[in-house]
Amino acid sequence: MNALKSATASPWTPLHNRVFRMMWIASIVSNIGSWMHEVGAGWLMTSLAPSPLMVALVQAATTAPVFLLALPAGALADIVDRRRYLIASQMWMMLIAATLGILTLSGMTTATVLLVFTFALGIGTAMMMPAWGAVTPELIPRSELHAAIALNSMGMNIARSVGPALAGLIVATAGPGMVFILNAVSFLAVLAALRIWQRAPAQSQLPAERVAGAVRAGLRYARHSPALRAVLVRGAAFFVFASASWALLPLIVRHHLNSGPSTYGVFLACLGLGAIAGALLLPRINLRISRDHIVAGATVLYAVAMLALAHSGNVYAAGSAMLVTGVAWISVVSSLMTAAQTALPGWVRARGLALFWVVFMGGMAAGSALWGQIATWIGIPYALTAAAISALLGILATQSFRIGRHDVADLSPSIYWPSPTLTDDAASDRGPVMVTVEYRIDPDKQHEFTRVMQHMHRIRRRDGAYMWELFNDIDDPYRIVECFMVESWLEHLRQHERVTVADQDIIEQTRAFHLGDELPKVTHLLAARR
């Protein structure tokens, strides 16, 4: 047991997996290219159209597709082969970056062309992110998930530290066009890693979901999954307030510290170093402290760092605050991401992670605008102070949303619930379908049975039902009927495939109340043709 804990506590344990190691290294290379592109695009726009609005639109063109397309992208990543999907998205981004590089080197890039190609690259990023996050649990054991997510976060911060510095050197010597070309080359590393990964084929015998239906299923799952809902609420309560230090940092450097871009770069490097240090410490801390306490403690640490940044008055104190900010930031983000991963079964994982990215991006974007406006009214130090206090109040407001309770739930598929058959194959996509389950329950135990059935309510609604109810027979006090409705027969068959091992335990609890040797009677009713 101690040996297992020691192995799990090591932050480097996931790198023993060859495929994960290759994809981790490839993602660092690709992220360095992406950060280089951001710097190159921003610098190029200052030459093509040097207005603040046009420069700001470069950042908007990068992030807007992620916010707008994350959920459809997650649906696609859940209904097609993720490996092929990732290969397609990487090839799209490589083509866009290479074309932009050629146009720029040829002197043909205008401000509009730059924005269009940057937006197209953002579309590729939006399509890739949910699928990339959903791949991690397929590569490593569950016990190493927290360390793997911390390593992924650490890799992003390494890229954030290295990419802008490299881009500055290349722009100065060869121009922005070469930065775009090198960004295109960086995608080859991910393509090479994906070729090594031999993903096991999907086991479902049913046709793939349609995109619109898959999006609805993802939203329905989030609505009826307390575990995922808790992650999204806790994330929103953190990102909206944490965005203040990210949004106001350039103004702090310029106006309060009277310094220049070199200091700003050093501060970003300090943040990256803090994040790397936090990633190395997190696996061991996670063995001793619950995830809820990690998020709460790291949020307090982040708030203290914001206060120090607001009232430091000198570069050294502000730099130290950025180091602490990096540690706290990765602790919260990594813990929330791990909680999201462990709350999602494989069939809906990319869609759930897409919702997390929507909360992440939306919270950061809305928070940046909010705290920027507040800073214009009351000043930067007071705005950061208000954000820090609000972050602390957010802990109190969301403390009932627990994210550390779900690691023990086994969300692997269960074959426990046998699929029914339909004699008319042509009717497989007809609906709606009503399913009734008749129980014989001792009247003295019906109150306890009803309480357990609320878990069944969440399972049915989460996995596809749009209506669920429990009925008592007024003529037979022993008879209780569970009734739920699904959009189509095909969607009901998907319900059977979505049952997890954890769901099986709940089903067995409900059946333990049933009187008699026979199983509860199940009836399937298909809507009549009109």
C-alpha positions as CSV (number, residue, x, y, z in Angstrom):
1,M,0.0,0.0,0.0
2,N,2.8,2.4,0.9
3,A,4.5,1.6,-2.4
4,L,1.3,2.4,-4.3
5,K,0.9,5.7,-2.5
6,S,4.5,6.6,-3.2
7,A,4.0,5.9,-6.9
8,T,0.8,7.7,-7.1
9,A,2.3,10.7,-5.2
10,S,5.1,11.1,-7.7
11,P,4.2,13.9,-10.1
12,W,6.1,12.1,-12.9
13,T,4.3,8.7,-12.6
14,P,2.0,9.2,-15.7
15,L,5.1,9.8,-17.9
16,H,5.9,6.1,-17.5
17,N,3.1,5.5,-20.0
18,R,4.7,5.8,-23.4
19,V,1.7,7.2,-25.3
20,F,0.9,9.7,-22.6
21,R,4.6,10.8,-22.5
22,M,4.7,11.3,-26.3
23,M,1.4,13.2,-26.3
24,W,2.5,15.4,-23.3
25,I,5.8,16.3,-25.0
26,A,3.9,16.9,-28.3
27,S,1.4,19.2,-26.6
28,I,4.2,21.3,-25.1
29,V,5.7,21.7,-28.6
30,S,2.3,22.6,-30.1
31,N,1.4,25.0,-27.3
32,I,4.8,26.8,-27.7
33,G,3.8,27.3,-31.4
34,S,0.4,28.6,-30.4
35,W,1.9,31.1,-27.9
36,M,4.4,32.2,-30.6
37,H,1.4,32.7,-33.0
38,E,-0.3,35.0,-30.5
39,V,2.7,37.2,-30.1
40,G,3.4,37.2,-33.8
41,A,-0.2,38.1,-34.7
42,G,-0.4,40.8,-32.1
43,W,2.8,42.4,-33.3
44,L,1.9,42.1,-36.9
45,M,-1.4,43.8,-36.3
46,T,0.4,46.8,-34.7
47,S,2.0,47.3,-38.1
48,L,-1.1,46.6,-40.3
49,A,-3.6,48.5,-38.2
50,P,-2.1,50.0,-35.0
51,S,-5.4,51.0,-33.3
52,P,-6.1,49.5,-29.9
53,L,-9.4,48.0,-31.2
54,M,-7.7,46.0,-34.0
55,V,-5.0,44.7,-31.7
56,A,-7.7,43.7,-29.1
57,L,-9.7,41.9,-31.9
58,V,-6.7,39.6,-32.5
59,Q,-7.2,38.2,-28.9
60,A,-11.0,38.1,-29.4
61,A,-10.6,36.2,-32.7
62,T,-8.5,33.6,-30.8
63,T,-10.8,33.0,-27.8
64,A,-14.3,33.6,-29.2
65,P,-14.5,30.3,-31.2
66,V,-13.6,28.4,-28.0
67,F,-16.6,29.9,-26.2
68,L,-19.0,29.6,-29.1
69,L,-18.1,26.1,-30.4
70,A,-16.9,24.2,-27.4
71,L,-20.2,22.3,-26.8
72,P,-20.8,21.2,-30.4
73,A,-17.1,20.2,-30.5
74,G,-17.5,18.1,-27.4
75,A,-20.6,16.4,-28.9
76,L,-18.6,15.6,-32.0
77,A,-15.7,14.3,-30.0
78,D,-18.1,11.9,-28.1
79,I,-19.8,10.5,-31.2
80,V,-16.8,10.0,-33.6
81,D,-13.5,8.3,-33.1
82,R,-11.5,10.7,-30.9
83,R,-8.1,9.8,-32.4
84,R,-9.2,10.5,-36.0
85,Y,-11.1,13.6,-34.9
86,L,-7.9,15.0,-33.2
87,I,-5.9,14.2,-36.3
88,A,-8.4,16.1,-38.5
89,S,-8.3,19.2,-36.2
90,Q,-4.5,19.2,-36.1
91,M,-4.3,19.1,-39.8
92,W,-6.8,21.9,-40.1
93,M,-4.8,24.1,-37.8
94,M,-1.5,23.2,-39.5
95,L,-3.0,24.2,-42.9
96,I,-4.3,27.5,-41.6
97,A,-1.1,28.4,-39.9
98,A,1.0,27.5,-42.9
99,T,-1.2,29.4,-45.3
100,L,-1.1,32.5,-43.1
101,G,2.7,32.2,-42.9
102,I,3.1,32.0,-46.7
103,L,0.8,35.0,-47.2
104,T,2.7,37.0,-44.6
105,L,6.1,36.2,-46.0
106,S,4.7,37.2,-49.5
107,G,3.5,40.5,-48.1
108,M,-0.1,39.7,-48.9
109,T,-1.5,39.7,-45.3
110,T,-3.9,42.6,-44.5
111,A,-5.5,43.3,-41.1
112,T,-8.7,41.6,-42.3
113,V,-6.8,38.5,-43.6
114,L,-5.0,38.2,-40.2
115,L,-8.2,38.3,-38.3
116,V,-9.9,35.8,-40.5
117,F,-7.0,33.3,-40.3
118,T,-6.7,33.8,-36.6
119,F,-10.4,33.1,-36.1
120,A,-10.0,30.0,-38.3
121,L,-7.2,28.8,-36.1
122,G,-9.3,29.5,-33.1
123,I,-12.0,27.2,-34.6
124,G,-9.4,24.4,-34.7
125,T,-8.5,25.1,-31.1
126,A,-12.2,25.0,-30.1
127,M,-12.7,21.7,-31.9
128,M,-9.6,20.2,-30.4
129,M,-9.8,21.1,-26.7
130,P,-12.7,18.9,-25.4
131,A,-11.4,15.9,-27.3
132,W,-7.9,16.4,-26.1
133,G,-9.0,16.6,-22.4
134,A,-11.2,13.5,-22.9
135,V,-8.2,11.4,-24.1
136,T,-6.3,11.6,-20.8
137,P,-8.5,9.0,-18.8
138,E,-8.1,6.6,-21.7
139,L,-4.3,6.6,-21.4
140,I,-3.6,6.3,-17.7
141,P,-5.1,4.6,-14.6
142,R,-7.6,6.5,-12.5
143,S,-5.2,6.7,-9.6
144,E,-2.8,8.8,-11.7
145,L,-5.4,11.2,-13.2
146,H,-4.7,14.1,-10.8
147,A,-0.9,13.9,-11.5
148,A,-1.6,13.6,-15.3
149,I,-3.8,16.7,-15.3
150,A,-1.2,18.6,-13.2
151,L,1.4,17.6,-15.7
152,N,-0.8,18.9,-18.6
153,S,-1.3,22.2,-16.8
154,M,2.5,22.4,-16.1
155,G,3.1,21.8,-19.8
156,M,0.9,24.7,-20.7
157,N,2.7,27.0,-18.4
158,I,6.1,25.8,-19.8
159,A,4.8,26.7,-23.2
160,R,3.5,30.1,-21.9
161,S,7.0,30.9,-20.5
162,V,9.0,29.7,-23.6
163,G,6.7,30.6,-26.5
164,P,6.5,34.4,-26.2
165,A,10.3,34.7,-25.6
166,L,11.0,32.7,-28.7
167,A,8.5,34.6,-30.7
168,G,10.1,37.9,-29.7
169,L,13.5,36.7,-31.0
170,I,12.1,35.3,-34.3
171,V,9.9,38.3,-35.0
172,A,12.9,40.6,-34.5
173,T,15.2,38.5,-36.8
174,A,12.9,36.9,-39.4
175,G,9.5,38.6,-39.1
176,P,6.0,37.4,-38.0
177,G,5.6,35.2,-41.1
178,M,8.3,32.8,-39.9
179,V,6.5,32.6,-36.5
180,F,3.4,31.4,-38.3
181,I,5.4,28.8,-40.3
182,L,7.0,27.4,-37.2
183,N,3.6,27.2,-35.5
184,A,2.4,25.1,-38.5
185,V,5.5,22.8,-38.1
186,S,4.7,22.4,-34.3
187,F,1.5,20.6,-35.2
188,L,3.5,17.8,-36.7
189,A,4.6,16.8,-33.2
190,V,1.0,16.1,-32.1
191,L,0.2,14.3,-35.4
192,A,3.2,12.0,-34.8
193,A,2.1,11.2,-31.2
194,L,-1.4,10.5,-32.4
195,R,-0.1,8.0,-34.9
196,I,1.6,6.1,-32.1
197,W,-1.7,5.8,-30.1
198,Q,-3.7,2.7,-31.1
199,R,-7.1,3.5,-29.6
200,A,-9.4,0.6,-28.9
201,P,-12.5,0.7,-31.1
202,A,-15.9,1.7,-29.6
203,Q,-18.0,-1.2,-28.3
204,S,-21.4,0.2,-29.1
205,Q,-23.5,-1.6,-31.8
206,L,-25.9,1.4,-32.1
207,P,-25.6,4.1,-34.7
208,A,-23.8,7.3,-33.7
209,E,-25.8,10.1,-32.1
210,R,-26.7,13.1,-34.2
211,V,-24.9,16.3,-33.3
212,A,-28.0,18.2,-32.1
213,G,-29.2,15.2,-30.1
214,A,-25.7,14.8,-28.6
215,V,-25.6,18.4,-27.5
216,R,-29.0,18.1,-25.9
217,A,-27.9,14.9,-24.1
218,G,-24.8,16.7,-22.8
219,L,-26.8,19.6,-21.4
220,R,-29.3,17.1,-19.9
221,Y,-26.5,15.1,-18.3
222,A,-25.0,18.3,-16.7
223,R,-28.4,19.4,-15.4
224,H,-29.0,16.1,-13.7
225,S,-25.5,15.3,-12.5
226,P,-24.8,16.8,-9.1
227,A,-21.1,16.0,-9.4
228,L,-20.6,17.9,-12.7
229,R,-22.9,20.7,-11.7
230,A,-20.8,21.2,-8.5
231,V,-17.6,21.6,-10.6
232,L,-19.2,24.1,-13.0
233,V,-20.6,26.2,-10.1
234,R,-17.2,26.2,-8.2
235,G,-15.4,27.0,-11.4
236,A,-17.7,30.0,-12.2
237,A,-17.3,31.3,-8.6
238,F,-13.5,31.2,-9.0
239,F,-12.8,32.3,-12.6
240,V,-15.0,35.4,-12.6
241,F,-13.0,36.9,-9.7
242,A,-9.6,35.4,-10.5
243,S,-9.7,37.0,-13.9
244,A,-9.1,40.4,-12.3
245,S,-5.3,39.9,-11.8
246,W,-4.9,38.6,-15.4
247,A,-6.9,41.5,-16.9
248,L,-5.3,44.3,-14.9
249,L,-1.7,43.0,-14.7
250,P,-0.4,45.0,-17.8
251,L,-1.9,48.2,-16.3
252,I,-0.3,47.5,-12.9
253,V,3.1,47.1,-14.6
254,R,2.7,50.3,-16.7
255,H,1.0,52.7,-14.3
256,H,1.6,51.5,-10.8
257,L,5.1,50.1,-11.1
258,N,6.2,52.5,-13.8
259,S,7.8,49.7,-15.7
260,G,7.8,48.3,-19.3
261,P,7.2,45.2,-21.3
262,S,10.3,43.4,-20.0
263,T,8.9,43.5,-16.5
264,Y,5.5,42.3,-17.8
265,G,7.4,39.3,-19.4
266,V,9.2,38.6,-16.1
267,F,5.9,38.6,-14.2
268,L,4.4,36.1,-16.7
269,A,7.5,33.9,-16.3
270,C,7.1,34.1,-12.5
271,L,3.5,33.0,-12.9
272,G,4.6,30.1,-15.0
273,L,7.3,29.1,-12.5
274,G,4.8,29.1,-9.7
275,A,2.4,27.0,-11.7
276,I,5.2,24.5,-12.4
277,A,6.1,24.3,-8.7
278,G,2.4,23.8,-7.8
279,A,2.1,21.0,-10.3
280,L,5.0,19.2,-8.7
281,L,3.5,19.5,-5.3
282,L,-0.1,18.7,-6.1
283,P,0.0,14.9,-6.3
284,R,1.4,14.6,-2.8
285,I,-0.9,17.3,-1.4
286,N,-3.9,15.5,-3.0
287,L,-3.1,12.3,-0.9
288,R,-3.4,14.3,2.4
289,I,-6.1,16.9,1.7
290,S,-9.5,16.6,0.1
291,R,-10.1,18.3,-3.2
292,D,-12.6,20.7,-1.7
293,H,-10.0,21.9,0.9
294,I,-7.4,22.3,-1.9
295,V,-9.7,24.5,-3.9
296,A,-10.8,26.5,-0.9
297,G,-7.2,26.9,0.4
298,A,-5.8,27.8,-3.0
299,T,-8.6,30.4,-3.5
300,V,-7.6,32.0,-0.3
301,L,-3.9,32.0,-1.4
302,Y,-5.0,33.5,-4.8
303,A,-6.9,36.2,-3.0
304,V,-3.9,37.1,-0.8
305,A,-1.7,37.2,-3.9
306,M,-4.2,39.6,-5.5
307,L,-4.1,41.9,-2.5
308,A,-0.3,41.8,-2.5
309,L,-0.2,42.6,-6.2
310,A,-2.6,45.5,-5.7
311,H,-0.7,47.2,-2.8
312,S,2.9,46.0,-3.3
313,G,4.3,49.2,-4.8
314,N,7.5,47.6,-6.0
315,V,8.6,45.1,-8.6
316,Y,10.1,42.5,-6.3
317,A,7.0,42.2,-4.1
318,A,4.7,42.1,-7.2
319,G,6.9,39.4,-8.7
320,S,6.7,37.3,-5.5
321,A,2.9,37.7,-5.6
322,M,2.9,36.4,-9.2
323,L,4.8,33.3,-8.1
324,V,2.1,32.7,-5.4
325,T,-0.6,33.3,-8.0
326,G,0.9,30.6,-10.2
327,V,0.8,28.1,-7.4
328,A,-2.7,28.9,-6.4
329,W,-4.0,29.1,-10.0
330,I,-2.8,25.6,-11.0
331,S,-4.0,24.1,-7.7
332,V,-7.6,25.3,-8.4
333,V,-7.7,24.6,-12.1
334,S,-6.1,21.2,-11.9
335,S,-8.4,20.2,-9.0
336,L,-11.5,21.3,-10.8
337,M,-10.4,19.6,-14.0
338,T,-9.8,16.3,-12.1
339,A,-13.2,16.6,-10.5
340,A,-14.8,17.1,-13.9
341,Q,-13.0,14.1,-15.3
342,T,-14.0,11.8,-12.5
343,A,-17.6,12.9,-12.7
344,L,-18.0,12.0,-16.3
345,P,-18.4,8.5,-17.9
346,G,-16.8,7.9,-21.2
347,W,-19.9,8.4,-23.4
348,V,-20.3,12.1,-22.4
349,R,-16.8,13.0,-21.2
350,A,-15.9,15.4,-24.0
351,R,-19.3,17.2,-23.7
352,G,-18.9,17.6,-20.0
353,L,-15.3,19.0,-20.4
354,A,-16.6,21.3,-23.1
355,L,-19.1,22.8,-20.6
356,F,-16.1,23.2,-18.2
357,W,-14.2,25.1,-21.0
358,V,-17.3,27.3,-21.6
359,V,-17.4,28.2,-17.9
360,F,-13.6,28.8,-17.9
361,M,-13.6,31.0,-21.0
362,G,-16.8,32.7,-20.3
363,G,-15.9,33.4,-16.7
364,M,-12.5,34.8,-17.7
365,A,-13.9,36.9,-20.5
366,A,-16.8,38.3,-18.5
367,G,-14.7,38.8,-15.4
368,S,-12.0,40.7,-17.4
369,A,-14.6,43.1,-18.8
370,L,-16.3,43.5,-15.3
371,W,-13.1,44.2,-13.4
372,G,-11.7,46.4,-16.1
373,Q,-14.8,48.6,-15.9
374,I,-14.7,48.6,-12.1
375,A,-11.0,49.6,-12.2
376,T,-12.0,52.7,-14.3
377,W,-14.5,53.7,-11.7
378,I,-12.6,53.1,-8.4
379,G,-9.0,52.5,-9.5
380,I,-6.9,49.3,-10.0
381,P,-5.9,48.6,-6.3
382,Y,-9.5,48.9,-5.1
383,A,-10.7,46.7,-8.0
384,L,-8.2,44.0,-7.1
385,T,-9.2,44.3,-3.5
386,A,-12.8,43.9,-4.3
387,A,-12.1,40.9,-6.5
388,A,-10.1,39.2,-3.7
389,I,-12.9,39.8,-1.2
390,S,-15.4,38.5,-3.7
391,A,-13.3,35.3,-4.3
392,L,-13.3,34.7,-0.6
393,L,-17.1,35.2,-0.4
394,G,-17.4,32.8,-3.4
395,I,-15.9,30.0,-1.2
396,L,-18.6,30.6,1.4
397,A,-21.4,30.8,-1.2
398,T,-20.5,27.6,-2.9
399,Q,-19.3,25.4,0.0
400,S,-22.3,23.1,-0.3
401,F,-21.2,22.2,-3.8
402,R,-18.7,19.4,-3.0
403,I,-16.3,18.2,-5.7
404,G,-14.2,15.7,-3.7
405,R,-16.8,12.9,-3.1
406,H,-17.0,11.2,-6.5
407,D,-13.6,9.7,-7.1
408,V,-14.7,6.3,-5.7
409,A,-17.7,6.0,-8.1
410,D,-17.0,3.5,-10.9
411,L,-18.3,5.1,-14.1
412,S,-17.2,2.3,-16.4
413,P,-20.0,0.8,-18.5
414,S,-22.1,-2.0,-17.0
415,I,-23.9,-4.8,-18.9
416,Y,-26.2,-5.2,-16.0
417,W,-29.3,-3.8,-17.7
418,P,-30.1,-6.1,-20.7
419,S,-31.4,-4.3,-23.8
420,P,-34.9,-5.0,-25.0
421,T,-35.7,-6.0,-28.6
422,L,-38.0,-4.5,-31.1
423,T,-39.5,-6.7,-33.8
424,D,-39.9,-3.8,-36.3
425,D,-36.4,-2.6,-37.1
426,A,-37.8,0.3,-39.2
427,A,-39.3,1.7,-36.0
428,S,-36.0,1.9,-34.2
429,D,-35.9,5.7,-34.4
430,R,-39.6,6.2,-33.6
431,G,-40.8,7.8,-30.5
432,P,-41.5,8.9,-27.9
433,V,-41.1,5.8,-25.8
434,M,-42.8,5.3,-22.4
435,V,-41.2,2.8,-20.0
436,T,-42.9,1.6,-16.8
437,V,-41.4,-0.5,-14.0
438,E,-43.9,-2.0,-11.5
439,Y,-42.6,-2.7,-8.0
440,R,-44.3,-4.5,-5.0
441,I,-43.2,-2.6,-1.9
442,D,-44.1,-3.1,1.7
443,P,-46.2,0.0,2.7
444,D,-44.0,0.4,5.9
445,K,-40.9,0.7,3.7
446,Q,-42.3,2.9,1.0
447,H,-40.9,6.2,2.4
448,E,-37.4,4.7,2.4
449,F,-38.0,3.3,-1.1
450,T,-39.1,6.7,-2.4
451,R,-35.9,8.3,-1.1
452,V,-33.7,5.7,-2.8
453,M,-35.7,6.2,-6.0
454,Q,-34.7,9.8,-6.2
455,H,-31.2,8.5,-7.2
456,M,-33.0,6.5,-9.9
457,H,-34.7,9.7,-11.0
458,R,-31.3,11.4,-11.6
459,I,-30.0,8.3,-13.4
460,R,-32.9,8.1,-15.8
461,R,-33.0,11.9,-16.5
462,R,-29.2,12.1,-16.8
463,D,-29.0,9.2,-19.3
464,G,-31.8,10.3,-21.6
465,A,-35.3,10.5,-20.1
466,Y,-37.1,13.9,-20.5
467,M,-39.9,12.9,-18.0
468,W,-39.8,10.8,-14.8
469,E,-42.4,10.1,-12.1
470,L,-43.3,7.7,-9.4
471,F,-46.9,6.6,-8.9
472,N,-48.8,4.9,-6.1
473,D,-51.8,2.6,-7.1
474,I,-54.8,3.9,-5.1
475,D,-56.4,0.5,-5.3
476,D,-53.3,-1.6,-4.4
477,P,-51.2,-0.1,-1.5
478,Y,-48.3,-2.5,-2.4
479,R,-48.0,-1.4,-6.1
480,I,-45.7,1.5,-7.1
481,V,-45.1,2.3,-10.7
482,E,-42.0,4.1,-12.0
483,C,-42.6,5.8,-15.3
484,F,-40.2,7.7,-17.6
485,M,-40.2,8.8,-21.2
486,V,-37.5,9.0,-23.8
487,E,-37.4,10.7,-27.2
488,S,-37.1,7.5,-29.3
489,W,-36.5,3.8,-29.1
490,L,-32.9,4.3,-30.3
491,E,-32.3,6.8,-27.4
492,H,-33.8,4.2,-25.0
493,L,-31.3,1.6,-26.2
494,R,-28.5,4.1,-25.6
495,Q,-29.8,4.4,-22.0
496,H,-29.1,0.8,-21.6
497,E,-25.5,1.3,-22.8
498,R,-25.0,4.3,-20.5
499,V,-25.6,2.4,-17.3
500,T,-22.4,2.4,-15.2
501,V,-21.2,0.1,-12.4
502,A,-22.1,2.8,-9.9
503,D,-25.6,3.0,-11.4
504,Q,-25.9,-0.8,-11.0
505,D,-25.4,-0.4,-7.2
506,I,-28.4,2.0,-7.1
507,I,-30.6,-0.3,-9.2
508,E,-29.8,-3.2,-6.9
509,Q,-30.8,-1.1,-3.9
510,T,-34.2,-0.3,-5.4
511,R,-34.8,-3.9,-6.3
512,A,-33.9,-5.0,-2.7
513,F,-37.2,-3.4,-1.6
514,H,-39.2,-5.4,-4.2
515,L,-41.3,-8.2,-2.8
516,G,-41.4,-11.7,-4.4
517,D,-39.0,-13.8,-6.3
518,E,-39.7,-12.3,-9.8
519,L,-38.0,-9.1,-11.0
520,P,-40.1,-5.9,-11.3
521,K,-42.3,-5.9,-14.4
522,V,-41.0,-3.7,-17.2
523,T,-43.2,-2.5,-19.9
524,H,-42.2,-0.5,-23.1
525,L,-44.8,1.5,-24.9
526,L,-44.0,3.1,-28.3
527,A,-46.1,6.0,-29.5
528,A,-48.7,4.9,-32.0
529,R,-48.3,6.0,-35.7
530,R,-50.6,8.9,-36.7
